[in-house]
Amino acid sequence: MPKFRCELFGHFIFAEELSYAELLEKETQLKEDLSGLFARTGFAHMHFTSTGDFLLMQGATAEHDQDLFHEVCEAVSRLLDEGVEARLLFVDRFLDSVFFYVLNNTTWRESFLEWPLPREALPRADGA
């Protein structure tokens, strides 16, 4: 069993009307706030990449747990303001399911996919 069962990918989008200085200020504060939040909720190996108007994030946690994802979404949504939106993707390392969230400063929405094992979804080679 892997130590980290769930991979997290985050994409934070800054509003086009932000000045460069405003964007840098928001990005710096967001990185600090997100680092604290994810440390408190059991995530490790948090990595941030700045790419102009976007902030990318990646991390891992031991559990692939929908309740944890909801807790994270509530907390992240509170960190956002009108100038920042976000998308979060939680991927089960066994590829059983993925949970995708879109967030702004007032709410978030969830989508998810569950995948069967090939032997459950595909016909057997012997025709059975």
C-alpha positions as CSV (number, residue, x, y, z in Angstrom):
1,M,0.0,0.0,0.0
2,P,1.5,3.3,-1.0
3,K,2.0,5.9,1.8
4,F,0.2,8.5,-0.3
5,R,-2.9,7.2,-2.0
6,C,-4.2,10.5,-3.3
7,E,-2.5,13.1,-5.6
8,L,-3.8,16.6,-5.7
9,F,-3.5,19.0,-8.5
10,G,-4.6,22.6,-8.2
11,H,-5.0,25.4,-10.7
12,F,-5.6,29.0,-9.5
13,I,-6.6,31.6,-12.0
14,F,-6.0,35.2,-11.4
15,A,-8.4,37.9,-12.8
16,E,-7.0,39.6,-16.0
17,E,-7.7,43.0,-14.5
18,L,-5.2,42.6,-11.7
19,S,-2.1,44.6,-12.0
20,Y,1.2,42.7,-11.9
21,A,1.9,44.0,-8.3
22,E,-1.6,42.9,-7.2
23,L,-1.2,39.5,-8.7
24,L,2.2,39.0,-7.0
25,E,0.7,40.0,-3.7
26,K,-2.3,37.7,-4.0
27,E,-0.1,34.8,-5.2
28,T,2.3,35.2,-2.3
29,Q,-0.5,35.3,0.3
30,L,-2.3,32.4,-1.4
31,K,0.8,30.2,-1.4
32,E,1.3,30.9,2.3
33,D,-2.3,30.3,3.2
34,L,-2.6,27.1,1.1
35,S,0.7,25.7,2.6
36,G,-0.7,26.1,6.1
37,L,-4.1,24.7,5.1
38,F,-2.7,21.6,3.4
39,A,-0.2,21.0,6.2
40,R,-3.1,21.0,8.7
41,T,-5.2,18.6,6.6
42,G,-2.4,16.0,6.2
43,F,-1.1,16.8,2.7
44,A,2.6,16.5,2.0
45,H,5.0,17.3,-0.8
46,M,3.2,20.5,-1.7
47,H,4.8,22.1,-4.8
48,F,3.8,25.5,-6.3
49,T,4.6,26.7,-9.8
50,S,3.8,30.2,-11.0
51,T,3.0,30.7,-14.6
52,G,1.9,34.2,-15.2
53,D,-1.8,34.6,-14.6
54,F,-2.0,31.1,-13.0
55,L,-0.7,29.3,-10.0
56,L,-0.3,25.5,-10.3
57,M,-0.1,23.3,-7.2
58,Q,0.6,19.6,-6.6
59,G,0.6,17.5,-3.5
60,A,-0.2,14.2,-1.9
61,T,-2.1,12.7,1.0
62,A,-2.6,9.3,2.5
63,E,-6.3,9.1,2.1
64,H,-8.5,9.4,-1.0
65,D,-11.5,10.7,1.0
66,Q,-14.5,12.7,-0.3
67,D,-15.2,14.2,3.2
68,L,-11.6,15.5,3.3
69,F,-12.0,17.0,-0.2
70,H,-15.1,18.8,0.9
71,E,-13.3,20.2,3.9
72,V,-10.5,21.4,1.7
73,C,-12.9,23.0,-0.8
74,E,-14.7,24.9,2.0
75,A,-11.4,26.2,3.3
76,V,-9.9,27.0,-0.1
77,S,-13.1,28.8,-1.1
78,R,-12.7,31.1,2.0
79,L,-9.2,31.9,0.9
80,L,-10.3,33.2,-2.5
81,D,-11.6,36.6,-3.4
82,E,-13.2,38.1,-6.5
83,G,-9.7,38.2,-8.2
84,V,-9.0,34.4,-7.9
85,E,-10.8,31.3,-9.0
86,A,-9.6,27.7,-8.6
87,R,-9.9,24.1,-9.8
88,L,-8.8,21.1,-7.7
89,L,-8.4,17.6,-8.9
90,F,-8.0,14.7,-6.5
91,V,-6.7,11.5,-8.1
92,D,-6.8,8.0,-6.5
93,R,-3.4,6.4,-7.3
94,F,-5.3,3.1,-7.9
95,L,-7.4,5.0,-10.6
96,D,-10.6,3.9,-8.9
97,S,-12.0,7.5,-9.0
98,V,-11.2,11.1,-9.5
99,F,-12.9,14.1,-7.9
100,F,-12.9,17.5,-9.7
101,Y,-13.9,20.8,-8.1
102,V,-14.4,24.3,-9.3
103,L,-14.3,27.0,-6.7
104,N,-14.7,30.7,-6.3
105,N,-14.9,32.9,-3.2
106,T,-18.6,32.1,-2.5
107,T,-19.1,28.4,-3.4
108,W,-17.7,25.3,-5.0
109,R,-19.0,22.4,-7.2
110,E,-18.0,18.8,-7.4
111,S,-17.8,16.3,-10.3
112,F,-16.5,12.8,-10.0
113,L,-15.8,9.7,-12.1
114,E,-15.4,6.2,-10.9
115,W,-13.8,3.5,-13.1
116,P,-14.3,-0.2,-13.0
117,L,-11.5,-2.6,-13.4
118,P,-11.0,-3.8,-16.9
119,R,-12.2,-7.3,-16.0
120,E,-15.4,-5.7,-14.8
121,A,-16.0,-3.5,-17.8
122,L,-14.7,-5.6,-20.8
123,P,-15.7,-8.9,-22.2
124,R,-13.4,-11.8,-21.4
125,A,-11.1,-13.1,-24.1
126,D,-12.8,-16.5,-23.9
127,G,-16.2,-14.9,-24.7
128,A,-17.8,-15.5,-21.3
